[in-house]
Amino acid sequence: ILFFLSIGENLDAVHDITVAYPKNIPQTERHLILGQFPREIHFHVRRYPVSSLPSSSSELESWCRERWAEKEIRLRDFYSGQPRAFDRDGVTRVPPCKSELRVALIKAASLLYWSSFIAFCFTGLWLWSSFRFYVLVVTLVYTVQQKLAGGLELLELACHGYWKSMCEQDKVSDTKMQ
């Protein structure tokens, strides 16, 4: 959080997300590969506007520790209660747009899309030398920018800061001309 708050006006809020699995809890990636996905996933989300956060790093560190302690208590209550839920009355709030049929259709569409995408990529790598060249160039560009800039998100933030300063300089020069 300290890093993101130090980058300026790009962040308007911090979201505290607690995730719990009431039935089967995946322990490793092996469980996911074997198809042992959690049957349910519960989220508890709280939004904290940046303006409500402490300004000093020591106060912010203390604030973060308090949020972690709250999360531990929330998870302990979740797993010790019956039925397992974040809400005290046991009623979870599911958005009205979520239905079993809709979720099943989204899963099927996702499976179809990603299977097709992977098949296309392997076919492209196998058949077309221009596709292999494209993949090589993209891989090199991302590897080089990772080494030089520290990652694409930092490069984006640097570009954003540069263009923002350029816009502010243009505004200042426009007001001076008037």
N, C-alpha and C positions, 0 to 999 in steps of 0.2 A: 504494500500500500504506500509506503514511504516513497518508493521510486515513482509511482504513478502520480502521487500528489505533487511531487517535485517538478513534473513536466508542465505544470501550468494549467491553462484553461481547457485542456482536452478532456477532462474528467468532470462530470457533474454530480456523480453519486457513486457510492460503494454499495454493492449488493452482497449481503451475507446469506449464503445458501448452505443449508444443512440437508444432507441426503441420507435417507434411511431405507432399508430393505426389510419389510415385515415378514417375508416368507423365507425364501432361500437367498442367502447372501453369497455372491460370487467372491471367492477368496483370491483367485489368481486368474491370469489370462487364459490358462488352460481350461478353466470352467467355461469361459465364454466361447472358446474354440469348440468345445464339446457340446455347445448349445445349451448349457445350463444357465440361461438368462434369468434374472430375477422376474418373478411373476408380477410384482408390484414395485414401484419406486415412489417414495414419498419425498416431497420437497418442502422445506420451510424456508421462505424467502423474506428477508427484510431489507428495505432500501434506506440508506443513510445519505442524505444530501451532503455534498462536500462542505457546505457552509456550516453544517452541524458538527463536523469533526474537529477535534482539538488541533491547534496550529503548531504546537511545538512537538518535536520528535519524541521526547520522553512521555508527554501526555498521550500522544498517538499510540505509542507502544503499550502504555497502560490500558488504553481504550481497546486495543486489539486483544490483549490478554483477557480483559473482561468479556469480550465477545466469545473467545474460545471457551472460557469457563461456562458461559451461558449455553454454548453448543453442547458441551459435555453433559450438562444437566438436562438439556432438551433431549439428547439421544438416550440418556439413562432412563428418563421418564417414558420415552417412546418404547423402548425395548422391555420395560418392566410392566407397562400397562396392557390391559386387554379391553377392547381391541387395540392393536398397535396403530397409533395415529398421533399426529402432532397436536391436534385439537383436543382439548380436555373432554369434550362430550363424545369423542370418538367418531364424529362426522367429518369426513374430509370434504373439502370444497373442490369439486372437479369442474373445470370450465364446461359450460353447456355444449360447446362444440365437440367435446370428446365423447364419442360413443364407441362401443366395441366394434361395430361395422366400420366406422371411419378409421379407427386405429388399424384394423386388419387390412383395409384397402391401402393405407399409407405404407404399411409393412410390405405388402405385395408389390406396390409400385417402386419402393426403394430397392427391394431385392431384384426386381426386373431391371431397373436402371443401372444399378451397380454391377450386376452380372454382365449386362450388355457393354457397359463402359470398359470393364476389365477385358472382356473378349475383344473389343475393338482395339484396345491398347496392345494386347498380345499379337493380334493380327497385324496391326500397324508396324510393330517392331519386327515381326517376321517377314512381312512382304515389302515394305516400302523403305528404301534407304533414306529418303527425305524425312520420313517420320523418325527414324533412328537418329538422324542428324539433329532434328528439332529437339528431341529428348536430351541428347547430349549437350546441346547449347543451353537449354533451360537448366539442366543440372549444374553445368559449370557456372552460369550466371548466379544461381541461388547459392552455390557453394562459395563463390568469390565474395558476394555481397555479405554473406554470413561472416566470413573471416574479416572483411574490411569494415563493415558497418555494425556488426554485432547482431544482425537479424533484420528482416524486412520491416518489422514494426518500428524499429528504431530509425530506419531509413525514412519511413513514412513520416514519423514525427519530426525528423530533421527537415524534411521537405516542407511540411506544414508550417514549422516555425520560420523557415526561410521565406515562404510566400506570404505569411502573415506579416512579417517585418517589412517586406517589400510593399505590401498594401498600405501599411501604416506610414511608410516613407512617402508614398504617392499622395496620401491624404495630407501629410504635413506640407509637402511641396505645393499642393493645390491651394491650401489655405494661405501660404506665403505669397503666392502669385496674386491672390485676390486682394 
